[in-house]
Amino acid sequence: MFLGIPKKILTSLAKKRVKKEWEALSYYKEAINSESYYYKFLCFYNTIKIAFLDPLTNQEDIDKTDKWIDGQAKKLSIPQTLLTALAGQGKNLGAYLRHEGGRNVVSHVGTLRIGNYPTIVPDNSKDREKIRNLIPIVQELATIAIESGLIK
């Protein structure tokens, strides 16, 4: 590991890559080097999101993103208590990370129209802790997305 970047990703930098792969690596690097929990979360999430951009619209296919994240969930080194709690609420990890768990509540202000979730306030310690606790999850997912060759 160098500057927080796993060796497998570092050694793969010498490979010829397409634009999407370099873009994903740039978000990953930004996340690793950021001291802001919110920016770090968004950059790791964007690393994953790049794999699921529709080539015609350049919009995220959220169903595919969620399905992939949910498929990785049990393999992740995260507390299974989170997955159990989400299942008890009828939620899955992919939708949680996109909606009330992180991505949308970090990148928007006010109340979200979809799901009516309140957004976070950067100075709120509970919001900051919630996002800080999710960073290892999105980091692991972003690492898997890059190392597995998902992003092409």
Summary of the structure (lengths in Angstrom):
residues: 152
radius of gyration: 15.2
end to end distance: 23.6
largest distance: 44.6
contacts: 423
relative contact order: 0.17
helix: 63%
strand: 4%
